[in-house]
Amino acid sequence: MAMKRKVTNGRSKRIAWTKENIRDLKAHSKSKTPVAKISKLTKRSEGAIRQKALALDIGIGHRR
């Protein structure tokens, strides 16, 4: 996955979620991978991952 962020005025540009990214996120959710690890693998922030999981209505993160 060659995702490059274009920097404009000191801010990184938004990268769209592909079908492959969503498939990977769902797989990590099922295997209960910590959000910090998913963040490093996908090169996205923890907040972005949590927001996408919320939008997809999948559980991610703490399981108490």
PQR file of N, CA, C, O and H, with PARSE charges and radii, in Angstrom:
ATOM      1  N   MET A   1       0.831  -1.173   0.000 -0.4000 1.5000
ATOM      2  CA  MET A   1       0.000   0.000   0.000 -0.0000 2.0000
ATOM      3  C   MET A   1       0.877   1.238   0.000  0.5500 1.7000
ATOM      4  O   MET A   1       1.530   1.549   0.996 -0.5500 1.4000
ATOM      5  N   ALA A   2       0.886   1.919  -1.088 -0.4000 1.5000
ATOM      6  CA  ALA A   2       1.668   3.134  -1.188 -0.0000 2.0000
ATOM      7  C   ALA A   2       0.746   4.333  -1.053  0.5500 1.7000
ATOM      8  O   ALA A   2       0.322   4.920  -2.048 -0.5500 1.4000
ATOM      9  H   ALA A   2       0.355   1.666  -1.897  0.4000 1.0000
ATOM     10  N   MET A   3       0.442   4.692   0.189 -0.4000 1.5000
ATOM     11  CA  MET A   3      -0.418   5.851   0.427 -0.0000 2.0000
ATOM     12  C   MET A   3       0.472   7.018   0.794  0.5500 1.7000
ATOM     13  O   MET A   3       1.136   7.000   1.830 -0.5500 1.4000
ATOM     14  H   MET A   3       0.787   4.215   0.998  0.4000 1.0000
ATOM     15  N   LYS A   4       0.486   8.026  -0.046 -0.4000 1.5000
ATOM     16  CA  LYS A   4       1.287   9.195   0.257 -0.0000 2.0000
ATOM     17  C   LYS A   4       0.371  10.338   0.631  0.5500 1.7000
ATOM     18  O   LYS A   4      -0.667  10.564   0.010 -0.5500 1.4000
ATOM     19  H   LYS A   4      -0.054   8.041  -0.888  0.4000 1.0000
ATOM     20  N   ARG A   5       0.772  11.034   1.638 -0.4000 1.5000
ATOM     21  CA  ARG A   5       0.008  12.197   2.070 -0.0000 2.0000
ATOM     22  C   ARG A   5       0.617  13.430   1.417  0.5500 1.7000
ATOM     23  O   ARG A   5       1.823  13.659   1.498 -0.5500 1.4000
ATOM     24  H   ARG A   5       1.615  10.851   2.143  0.4000 1.0000
ATOM     25  N   LYS A   6      -0.212  14.199   0.784 -0.4000 1.5000
ATOM     26  CA  LYS A   6       0.260  15.440   0.191 -0.0000 2.0000
ATOM     27  C   LYS A   6       0.153  16.531   1.235  0.5500 1.7000
ATOM     28  O   LYS A   6      -0.909  16.734   1.822 -0.5500 1.4000
ATOM     29  H   LYS A   6      -1.192  14.012   0.717  0.4000 1.0000
ATOM     30  N   VAL A   7       1.234  17.224   1.466 -0.4000 1.5000
ATOM     31  CA  VAL A   7       1.255  18.264   2.487 -0.0000 2.0000
ATOM     32  C   VAL A   7       1.012  19.609   1.815  0.5500 1.7000
ATOM     33  O   VAL A   7       1.744  20.011   0.910 -0.5500 1.4000
ATOM     34  H   VAL A   7       2.097  17.060   0.989  0.4000 1.0000
ATOM     35  N   THR A   8      -0.027  20.292   2.273 -0.4000 1.5000
ATOM     36  CA  THR A   8      -0.329  21.626   1.784 -0.0000 2.0000
ATOM     37  C   THR A   8      -0.455  22.552   2.978  0.5500 1.7000
ATOM     38  O   THR A   8      -1.284  22.334   3.862 -0.5500 1.4000
ATOM     39  H   THR A   8      -0.621  19.965   3.008  0.4000 1.0000
ATOM     40  N   ASN A   9       0.362  23.574   2.999 -0.4000 1.5000
ATOM     41  CA  ASN A   9       0.361  24.557   4.083 -0.0000 2.0000
ATOM     42  C   ASN A   9       0.547  23.911   5.457  0.5500 1.7000
ATOM     43  O   ASN A   9      -0.068  24.340   6.433 -0.5500 1.4000
ATOM     44  H   ASN A   9       1.036  23.751   2.281  0.4000 1.0000
ATOM     45  N   GLY A  10       1.386  22.892   5.531 -0.4000 1.5000
ATOM     46  CA  GLY A  10       1.681  22.271   6.814 -0.0000 2.0000
ATOM     47  C   GLY A  10       0.648  21.258   7.262  0.5500 1.7000
ATOM     48  O   GLY A  10       0.791  20.685   8.343 -0.5500 1.4000
ATOM     49  H   GLY A  10       1.886  22.544   4.737  0.4000 1.0000
ATOM     50  N   ARG A  11      -0.390  21.014   6.471 -0.4000 1.5000
ATOM     51  CA  ARG A  11      -1.416  20.041   6.833 -0.0000 2.0000
ATOM     52  C   ARG A  11      -1.380  18.883   5.850  0.5500 1.7000
ATOM     53  O   ARG A  11      -1.120  19.074   4.662 -0.5500 1.4000
ATOM     54  H   ARG A  11      -0.506  21.479   5.594  0.4000 1.0000
ATOM     55  N   SER A  12      -1.641  17.678   6.350 -0.4000 1.5000
ATOM     56  CA  SER A  12      -1.672  16.544   5.445 -0.0000 2.0000
ATOM     57  C   SER A  12      -3.063  16.422   4.830  0.5500 1.7000
ATOM     58  O   SER A  12      -4.075  16.675   5.484 -0.5500 1.4000
ATOM     59  H   SER A  12      -1.852  17.523   7.315  0.4000 1.0000
ATOM     60  N   LYS A  13      -3.088  16.033   3.576 -0.4000 1.5000
ATOM     61  CA  LYS A  13      -4.343  15.949   2.849 -0.0000 2.0000
ATOM     62  C   LYS A  13      -5.055  14.647   3.178  0.5500 1.7000
ATOM     63  O   LYS A  13      -4.417  13.626   3.430 -0.5500 1.4000
ATOM     64  H   LYS A  13      -2.266  15.827   3.045  0.4000 1.0000
ATOM     65  N   ARG A  14      -6.376  14.692   3.174 -0.4000 1.5000
ATOM     66  CA  ARG A  14      -7.211  13.543   3.500 -0.0000 2.0000
ATOM     67  C   ARG A  14      -7.036  12.437   2.473  0.5500 1.7000
ATOM     68  O   ARG A  14      -6.986  12.698   1.271 -0.5500 1.4000
ATOM     69  H   ARG A  14      -6.895  15.522   2.969  0.4000 1.0000
ATOM     70  N   ILE A  15      -6.944  11.199   2.952 -0.4000 1.5000
ATOM     71  CA  ILE A  15      -6.844  10.037   2.079 -0.0000 2.0000
ATOM     72  C   ILE A  15      -8.122   9.227   2.225  0.5500 1.7000
ATOM     73  O   ILE A  15      -8.517   8.875   3.337 -0.5500 1.4000
ATOM     74  H   ILE A  15      -6.985  10.987   3.929  0.4000 1.0000
ATOM     75  N   ALA A  16      -8.761   8.934   1.116 -0.4000 1.5000
ATOM     76  CA  ALA A  16     -10.028   8.207   1.140 -0.0000 2.0000
ATOM     77  C   ALA A  16      -9.815   6.761   1.575  0.5500 1.7000
ATOM     78  O   ALA A  16      -8.750   6.183   1.357 -0.5500 1.4000
ATOM     79  H   ALA A  16      -8.440   9.220   0.213  0.4000 1.0000
ATOM     80  N   TRP A  17     -10.843   6.190   2.194 -0.4000 1.5000
ATOM     81  CA  TRP A  17     -10.806   4.795   2.614 -0.0000 2.0000
ATOM     82  C   TRP A  17     -11.176   3.920   1.421  0.5500 1.7000
ATOM     83  O   TRP A  17     -12.239   4.098   0.825 -0.5500 1.4000
ATOM     84  H   TRP A  17     -11.708   6.660   2.372  0.4000 1.0000
ATOM     85  N   THR A  18     -10.313   2.984   1.074 -0.4000 1.5000
ATOM     86  CA  THR A  18     -10.601   2.069  -0.029 -0.0000 2.0000
ATOM     87  C   THR A  18     -11.312   0.834   0.513  0.5500 1.7000
ATOM     88  O   THR A  18     -11.375   0.623   1.724 -0.5500 1.4000
ATOM     89  H   THR A  18      -9.450   2.840   1.558  0.4000 1.0000
ATOM     90  N   LYS A  19     -11.841   0.028  -0.387 -0.4000 1.5000
ATOM     91  CA  LYS A  19     -12.501  -1.209   0.026 -0.0000 2.0000
ATOM     92  C   LYS A  19     -11.522  -2.131   0.741  0.5500 1.7000
ATOM     93  O   LYS A  19     -11.889  -2.831   1.685 -0.5500 1.4000
ATOM     94  H   LYS A  19     -11.790   0.198  -1.371  0.4000 1.0000
ATOM     95  N   GLU A  20     -10.290  -2.126   0.287 -0.4000 1.5000
ATOM     96  CA  GLU A  20      -9.253  -2.958   0.913 -0.0000 2.0000
ATOM     97  C   GLU A  20      -8.968  -2.489   2.343  0.5500 1.7000
ATOM     98  O   GLU A  20      -8.796  -3.308   3.246 -0.5500 1.4000
ATOM     99  H   GLU A  20      -9.993  -1.557  -0.480  0.4000 1.0000
ATOM    100  N   ASN A  21      -8.919  -1.163   2.545 -0.4000 1.5000
ATOM    101  CA  ASN A  21      -8.703  -0.619   3.898 -0.0000 2.0000
ATOM    102  C   ASN A  21      -9.824  -1.025   4.840  0.5500 1.7000
ATOM    103  O   ASN A  21      -9.575  -1.381   5.992 -0.5500 1.4000
ATOM    104  H   ASN A  21      -9.059  -0.498   1.812  0.4000 1.0000
ATOM    105  N   ILE A  22     -11.051  -0.973   4.354 -0.4000 1.5000
ATOM    106  CA  ILE A  22     -12.213  -1.337   5.170 -0.0000 2.0000
ATOM    107  C   ILE A  22     -12.191  -2.829   5.483  0.5500 1.7000
ATOM    108  O   ILE A  22     -12.510  -3.234   6.601 -0.5500 1.4000
ATOM    109  H   ILE A  22     -11.253  -0.684   3.418  0.4000 1.0000
ATOM    110  N   ARG A  23     -11.821  -3.640   4.513 -0.4000 1.5000
ATOM    111  CA  ARG A  23     -11.719  -5.093   4.724 -0.0000 2.0000
ATOM    112  C   ARG A  23     -10.678  -5.398   5.792  0.5500 1.7000
ATOM    113  O   ARG A  23     -10.904  -6.240   6.661 -0.5500 1.4000
ATOM    114  H   ARG A  23     -11.562  -3.311   3.605  0.4000 1.0000
ATOM    115  N   ASP A  24      -9.539  -4.715   5.730 -0.4000 1.5000
ATOM    116  CA  ASP A  24      -8.481  -4.898   6.728 -0.0000 2.0000
ATOM    117  C   ASP A  24      -8.948  -4.463   8.114  0.5500 1.7000
ATOM    118  O   ASP A  24      -8.660  -5.128   9.110 -0.5500 1.4000
ATOM    119  H   ASP A  24      -9.355  -4.031   5.025  0.4000 1.0000
ATOM    120  N   LEU A  25      -9.671  -3.344   8.174 -0.4000 1.5000
ATOM    121  CA  LEU A  25     -10.172  -2.846   9.452 -0.0000 2.0000
ATOM    122  C   LEU A  25     -11.131  -3.846  10.087  0.5500 1.7000
ATOM    123  O   LEU A  25     -11.068  -4.080  11.294 -0.5500 1.4000
ATOM    124  H   LEU A  25      -9.906  -2.804   7.365  0.4000 1.0000
ATOM    125  N   LYS A  26     -12.009  -4.430   9.298 -0.4000 1.5000
ATOM    126  CA  LYS A  26     -12.943  -5.426   9.808 -0.0000 2.0000
ATOM    127  C   LYS A  26     -12.209  -6.676  10.289  0.5500 1.7000
ATOM    128  O   LYS A  26     -12.585  -7.273  11.298 -0.5500 1.4000
ATOM    129  H   LYS A  26     -12.060  -4.240   8.318  0.4000 1.0000
ATOM    130  N   ALA A  27     -11.162  -7.068   9.566 -0.4000 1.5000
ATOM    131  CA  ALA A  27     -10.369  -8.236   9.965 -0.0000 2.0000
ATOM    132  C   ALA A  27      -9.668  -7.978  11.301  0.5500 1.7000
ATOM    133  O   ALA A  27      -9.623  -8.853  12.166 -0.5500 1.4000
ATOM    134  H   ALA A  27     -10.857  -6.583   8.747  0.4000 1.0000
ATOM    135  N   HIS A  28      -9.124  -6.775  11.457 -0.4000 1.5000
ATOM    136  CA  HIS A  28      -8.463  -6.424  12.717 -0.0000 2.0000
ATOM    137  C   HIS A  28      -9.472  -6.368  13.861  0.5500 1.7000
ATOM    138  O   HIS A  28      -9.150  -6.714  14.998 -0.5500 1.4000
ATOM    139  H   HIS A  28      -9.160  -6.065  10.755  0.4000 1.0000
ATOM    140  N   SER A  29     -10.681  -5.935  13.559 -0.4000 1.5000
ATOM    141  CA  SER A  29     -11.723  -5.881  14.569 -0.0000 2.0000
ATOM    142  C   SER A  29     -12.061  -7.283  15.069  0.5500 1.7000
ATOM    143  O   SER A  29     -12.218  -7.497  16.271 -0.5500 1.4000
ATOM    144  H   SER A  29     -10.943  -5.654  12.636  0.4000 1.0000
ATOM    145  N   LYS A  30     -12.171  -8.229  14.148 -0.4000 1.5000
ATOM    146  CA  LYS A  30     -12.487  -9.609  14.527 -0.0000 2.0000
ATOM    147  C   LYS A  30     -11.362 -10.251  15.323  0.5500 1.7000
ATOM    148  O   LYS A  30     -11.610 -11.035  16.239 -0.5500 1.4000
ATOM    149  H   LYS A  30     -12.043  -8.055  13.172  0.4000 1.0000
ATOM    150  N   SER A  31     -10.112  -9.912  14.966 -0.4000 1.5000
ATOM    151  CA  SER A  31      -8.978 -10.503  15.676 -0.0000 2.0000
ATOM    152  C   SER A  31      -8.611  -9.718  16.937  0.5500 1.7000
ATOM    153  O   SER A  31      -7.650 -10.055  17.627 -0.5500 1.4000
ATOM    154  H   SER A  31      -9.912  -9.275  14.222  0.4000 1.0000
ATOM    155  N   LYS A  32      -9.389  -8.664  17.233 -0.4000 1.5000
ATOM    156  CA  LYS A  32      -9.212  -7.849  18.440 -0.0000 2.0000
ATOM    157  C   LYS A  32      -7.822  -7.219  18.551  0.5500 1.7000
ATOM    158  O   LYS A  32      -7.216  -7.206  19.622 -0.5500 1.4000
ATOM    159  H   LYS A  32     -10.170  -8.390  16.672  0.4000 1.0000
ATOM    160  N   THR A  33      -7.333  -6.702  17.436 -0.4000 1.5000
ATOM    161  CA  THR A  33      -6.050  -6.013  17.401 -0.0000 2.0000
ATOM    162  C   THR A  33      -6.198  -4.650  18.081  0.5500 1.7000
ATOM    163  O   THR A  33      -7.187  -3.956  17.842 -0.5500 1.4000
ATOM    164  H   THR A  33      -7.825  -6.713  16.566  0.4000 1.0000
ATOM    165  N   PRO A  34      -5.239  -4.251  18.921 -0.5600 1.5000
ATOM    166  CA  PRO A  34      -5.313  -2.933  19.563  0.2800 2.0000
ATOM    167  C   PRO A  34      -5.295  -1.799  18.528  0.5500 1.7000
ATOM    168  O   PRO A  34      -4.666  -1.915  17.477 -0.5500 1.4000
ATOM    169  N   VAL A  35      -5.983  -0.722  18.838 -0.4000 1.5000
ATOM    170  CA  VAL A  35      -6.104   0.401  17.913 -0.0000 2.0000
ATOM    171  C   VAL A  35      -4.741   1.012  17.593  0.5500 1.7000
ATOM    172  O   VAL A  35      -4.506   1.433  16.460 -0.5500 1.4000
ATOM    173  H   VAL A  35      -6.495  -0.628  19.693  0.4000 1.0000
ATOM    174  N   ALA A  36      -3.850   1.066  18.566 -0.4000 1.5000
ATOM    175  CA  ALA A  36      -2.517   1.635  18.338 -0.0000 2.0000
ATOM    176  C   ALA A  36      -1.760   0.841  17.274  0.5500 1.7000
ATOM    177  O   ALA A  36      -1.061   1.418  16.441 -0.5500 1.4000
ATOM    178  H   ALA A  36      -4.041   0.724  19.486  0.4000 1.0000
ATOM    179  N   LYS A  37      -1.903  -0.469  17.307 -0.4000 1.5000
ATOM    180  CA  LYS A  37      -1.217  -1.306  16.328 -0.0000 2.0000
ATOM    181  C   LYS A  37      -1.834  -1.140  14.937  0.5500 1.7000
ATOM    182  O   LYS A  37      -1.115  -1.071  13.940 -0.5500 1.4000
ATOM    183  H   LYS A  37      -2.471  -0.938  17.983  0.4000 1.0000
ATOM    184  N   ILE A  38      -3.156  -1.077  14.873 -0.4000 1.5000
ATOM    185  CA  ILE A  38      -3.839  -0.857  13.591 -0.0000 2.0000
ATOM    186  C   ILE A  38      -3.409   0.487  13.011  0.5500 1.7000
ATOM    187  O   ILE A  38      -3.202   0.618  11.805 -0.5500 1.4000
ATOM    188  H   ILE A  38      -3.740  -1.133  15.683  0.4000 1.0000
ATOM    189  N   SER A  39      -3.280   1.478  13.882 -0.4000 1.5000
ATOM    190  CA  SER A  39      -2.877   2.816  13.467 -0.0000 2.0000
ATOM    191  C   SER A  39      -1.519   2.801  12.778  0.5500 1.7000
ATOM    192  O   SER A  39      -1.339   3.440  11.741 -0.5500 1.4000
ATOM    193  H   SER A  39      -3.449   1.372  14.862  0.4000 1.0000
ATOM    194  N   LYS A  40      -0.578   2.085  13.344 -0.4000 1.5000
ATOM    195  CA  LYS A  40       0.756   2.010  12.756 -0.0000 2.0000
ATOM    196  C   LYS A  40       0.753   1.239  11.447  0.5500 1.7000
ATOM    197  O   LYS A  40       1.464   1.601  10.509 -0.5500 1.4000
ATOM    198  H   LYS A  40      -0.725   1.566  14.186  0.4000 1.0000
ATOM    199  N   LEU A  41      -0.045   0.176  11.379 -0.4000 1.5000
ATOM    200  CA  LEU A  41      -0.096  -0.641  10.164 -0.0000 2.0000
ATOM    201  C   LEU A  41      -0.748   0.098   8.999  0.5500 1.7000
ATOM    202  O   LEU A  41      -0.307  -0.026   7.856 -0.5500 1.4000
ATOM    203  H   LEU A  41      -0.623  -0.117  12.141  0.4000 1.0000
ATOM    204  N   THR A  42      -1.785   0.858   9.284 -0.4000 1.5000
ATOM    205  CA  THR A  42      -2.526   1.530   8.223 -0.0000 2.0000
ATOM    206  C   THR A  42      -2.039   2.955   7.949  0.5500 1.7000
ATOM    207  O   THR A  42      -2.464   3.586   6.982 -0.5500 1.4000
ATOM    208  H   THR A  42      -2.144   0.958  10.212  0.4000 1.0000
ATOM    209  N   LYS A  43      -1.149   3.453   8.801 -0.4000 1.5000
ATOM    210  CA  LYS A  43      -0.613   4.812   8.702 -0.0000 2.0000
ATOM    211  C   LYS A  43      -1.727   5.856   8.769  0.5500 1.7000
ATOM    212  O   LYS A  43      -1.732   6.842   8.032 -0.5500 1.4000
ATOM    213  H   LYS A  43      -0.803   2.940   9.587  0.4000 1.0000
ATOM    214  N   ARG A  44      -2.669   5.603   9.677 -0.4000 1.5000
ATOM    215  CA  ARG A  44      -3.749   6.546   9.951 -0.0000 2.0000
ATOM    216  C   ARG A  44      -3.777   6.797  11.450  0.5500 1.7000
ATOM    217  O   ARG A  44      -3.252   6.000  12.227 -0.5500 1.4000
ATOM    218  H   ARG A  44      -2.665   4.801  10.275  0.4000 1.0000
ATOM    219  N   SER A  45      -4.380   7.890  11.852 -0.4000 1.5000
ATOM    220  CA  SER A  45      -4.429   8.205  13.281 -0.0000 2.0000
ATOM    221  C   SER A  45      -5.425   7.291  13.993  0.5500 1.7000
ATOM    222  O   SER A  45      -6.322   6.725  13.369 -0.5500 1.4000
ATOM    223  H   SER A  45      -4.807   8.538  11.221  0.4000 1.0000
ATOM    224  N   GLU A  46      -5.254   7.160  15.295 -0.4000 1.5000
ATOM    225  CA  GLU A  46      -6.176   6.338  16.091 -0.0000 2.0000
ATOM    226  C   GLU A  46      -7.587   6.905  16.008  0.5500 1.7000
ATOM    227  O   GLU A  46      -8.559   6.152  15.952 -0.5500 1.4000
ATOM    228  H   GLU A  46      -4.525   7.621  15.802  0.4000 1.0000
ATOM    229  N   GLY A  47      -7.697   8.212  15.999 -0.4000 1.5000
ATOM    230  CA  GLY A  47      -9.004   8.858  15.901 -0.0000 2.0000
ATOM    231  C   GLY A  47      -9.705   8.540  14.594  0.5500 1.7000
ATOM    232  O   GLY A  47     -10.915   8.313  14.567 -0.5500 1.4000
ATOM    233  H   GLY A  47      -6.907   8.823  16.044  0.4000 1.0000
ATOM    234  N   ALA A  48      -8.932   8.525  13.496 -0.4000 1.5000
ATOM    235  CA  ALA A  48      -9.511   8.218  12.186 -0.0000 2.0000
ATOM    236  C   ALA A  48     -10.032   6.786  12.152  0.5500 1.7000
ATOM    237  O   ALA A  48     -11.086   6.510  11.579 -0.5500 1.4000
ATOM    238  H   ALA A  48      -7.949   8.709  13.518  0.4000 1.0000
ATOM    239  N   ILE A  49      -9.282   5.883  12.770 -0.4000 1.5000
ATOM    240  CA  ILE A  49      -9.691   4.478  12.801 -0.0000 2.0000
ATOM    241  C   ILE A  49     -10.939   4.307  13.650  0.5500 1.7000
ATOM    242  O   ILE A  49     -11.861   3.584  13.273 -0.5500 1.4000
ATOM    243  H   ILE A  49      -8.426   6.107  13.235  0.4000 1.0000
ATOM    244  N   ARG A  50     -10.966   4.974  14.795 -0.4000 1.5000
ATOM    245  CA  ARG A  50     -12.143   4.882  15.669 -0.0000 2.0000
ATOM    246  C   ARG A  50     -13.382   5.473  15.000  0.5500 1.7000
ATOM    247  O   ARG A  50     -14.473   4.915  15.116 -0.5500 1.4000
ATOM    248  H   ARG A  50     -10.217   5.561  15.101  0.4000 1.0000
ATOM    249  N   GLN A  51     -13.222   6.598  14.300 -0.4000 1.5000
ATOM    250  CA  GLN A  51     -14.358   7.225  13.628 -0.0000 2.0000
ATOM    251  C   GLN A  51     -14.893   6.349  12.501  0.5500 1.7000
ATOM    252  O   GLN A  51     -16.106   6.251  12.312 -0.5500 1.4000
ATOM    253  H   GLN A  51     -12.336   7.051  14.206  0.4000 1.0000
ATOM    254  N   LYS A  52     -13.990   5.711  11.750 -0.4000 1.5000
ATOM    255  CA  LYS A  52     -14.433   4.847  10.655 -0.0000 2.0000
ATOM    256  C   LYS A  52     -15.130   3.609  11.207  0.5500 1.7000
ATOM    257  O   LYS A  52     -16.139   3.166  10.659 -0.5500 1.4000
ATOM    258  H   LYS A  52     -13.005   5.790  11.905  0.4000 1.0000
ATOM    259  N   ALA A  53     -14.599   3.054  12.284 -0.4000 1.5000
ATOM    260  CA  ALA A  53     -15.231   1.887  12.917 -0.0000 2.0000
ATOM    261  C   ALA A  53     -16.621   2.255  13.430  0.5500 1.7000
ATOM    262  O   ALA A  53     -17.552   1.456  13.329 -0.5500 1.4000
ATOM    263  H   ALA A  53     -13.780   3.414  12.730  0.4000 1.0000
ATOM    264  N   LEU A  54     -16.761   3.456  13.977 -0.4000 1.5000
ATOM    265  CA  LEU A  54     -18.055   3.919  14.450 -0.0000 2.0000
ATOM    266  C   LEU A  54     -19.040   4.063  13.289  0.5500 1.7000
ATOM    267  O   LEU A  54     -20.206   3.687  13.407 -0.5500 1.4000
ATOM    268  H   LEU A  54     -16.004   4.104  14.059  0.4000 1.0000
ATOM    269  N   ALA A  55     -18.565   4.606  12.172 -0.4000 1.5000
ATOM    270  CA  ALA A  55     -19.416   4.781  10.995 -0.0000 2.0000
ATOM    271  C   ALA A  55     -19.845   3.435  10.402  0.5500 1.7000
ATOM    272  O   ALA A  55     -20.952   3.301   9.882 -0.5500 1.4000
ATOM    273  H   ALA A  55     -17.617   4.911  12.077  0.4000 1.0000
ATOM    274  N   LEU A  56     -18.952   2.439  10.489 -0.4000 1.5000
ATOM    275  CA  LEU A  56     -19.256   1.102   9.965 -0.0000 2.0000
ATOM    276  C   LEU A  56     -20.008   0.243  10.977  0.5500 1.7000
ATOM    277  O   LEU A  56     -20.449  -0.862  10.663 -0.5500 1.4000
ATOM    278  H   LEU A  56     -18.052   2.548  10.911  0.4000 1.0000
ATOM    279  N   ASP A  57     -20.149   0.763  12.191 -0.4000 1.5000
ATOM    280  CA  ASP A  57     -20.827   0.056  13.281 -0.0000 2.0000
ATOM    281  C   ASP A  57     -20.138  -1.264  13.625  0.5500 1.7000
ATOM    282  O   ASP A  57     -20.785  -2.297  13.798 -0.5500 1.4000
ATOM    283  H   ASP A  57     -19.791   1.661  12.447  0.4000 1.0000
ATOM    284  N   ILE A  58     -18.805  -1.203  13.720 -0.4000 1.5000
ATOM    285  CA  ILE A  58     -18.040  -2.367  14.141 -0.0000 2.0000
ATOM    286  C   ILE A  58     -17.315  -2.022  15.441  0.5500 1.7000
ATOM    287  O   ILE A  58     -16.901  -0.882  15.647 -0.5500 1.4000
ATOM    288  H   ILE A  58     -18.279  -0.365  13.580  0.4000 1.0000
ATOM    289  N   GLY A  59     -17.167  -3.011  16.306 -0.4000 1.5000
ATOM    290  CA  GLY A  59     -16.492  -2.798  17.569 -0.0000 2.0000
ATOM    291  C   GLY A  59     -14.997  -2.789  17.397  0.5500 1.7000
ATOM    292  O   GLY A  59     -14.434  -3.612  16.675 -0.5500 1.4000
ATOM    293  H   GLY A  59     -17.503  -3.938  16.139  0.4000 1.0000
ATOM    294  N   ILE A  60     -14.352  -1.847  18.068 -0.4000 1.5000
ATOM    295  CA  ILE A  60     -12.901  -1.748  17.989 -0.0000 2.0000
ATOM    296  C   ILE A  60     -12.406  -1.086  19.267  0.5500 1.7000
ATOM    297  O   ILE A  60     -13.100  -0.246  19.840 -0.5500 1.4000
ATOM    298  H   ILE A  60     -14.809  -1.179  18.655  0.4000 1.0000
ATOM    299  N   GLY A  61     -11.230  -1.451  19.711 -0.4000 1.5000
ATOM    300  CA  GLY A  61     -10.680  -0.830  20.913 -0.0000 2.0000
ATOM    301  C   GLY A  61     -10.991  -1.631  22.154  0.5500 1.7000
ATOM    302  O   GLY A  61     -10.887  -2.858  22.159 -0.5500 1.4000
ATOM    303  H   GLY A  61     -10.666  -2.133  19.246  0.4000 1.0000
ATOM    304  N   HIS A  62     -11.375  -0.927  23.216 -0.4000 1.5000
ATOM    305  CA  HIS A  62     -11.616  -1.573  24.510 -0.0000 2.0000
ATOM    306  C   HIS A  62     -12.775  -2.555  24.465  0.5500 1.7000
ATOM    307  O   HIS A  62     -13.830  -2.272  23.897 -0.5500 1.4000
ATOM    308  H   HIS A  62     -11.459   0.069  23.213  0.4000 1.0000
ATOM    309  N   ARG A  63     -12.562  -3.700  25.067 -0.4000 1.5000
ATOM    310  CA  ARG A  63     -13.626  -4.704  25.193 -0.0000 2.0000
ATOM    311  C   ARG A  63     -13.673  -5.104  26.659  0.5500 1.7000
ATOM    312  O   ARG A  63     -12.908  -5.963  27.097 -0.5500 1.4000
ATOM    313  H   ARG A  63     -11.705  -3.930  25.528  0.4000 1.0000
ATOM    314  N   ARG A  64     -14.555  -4.494  27.405 -0.4000 1.5000
ATOM    315  CA  ARG A  64     -14.623  -4.761  28.833 -0.0000 2.0000
ATOM    316  C   ARG A  64     -15.815  -5.614  29.150  0.5500 1.7000
ATOM    317  O   ARG A  64     -16.043  -5.947  30.313 -0.5500 1.4000
ATOM    318  H   ARG A  64     -15.177  -3.797  27.049  0.4000 1.0000
TER
END
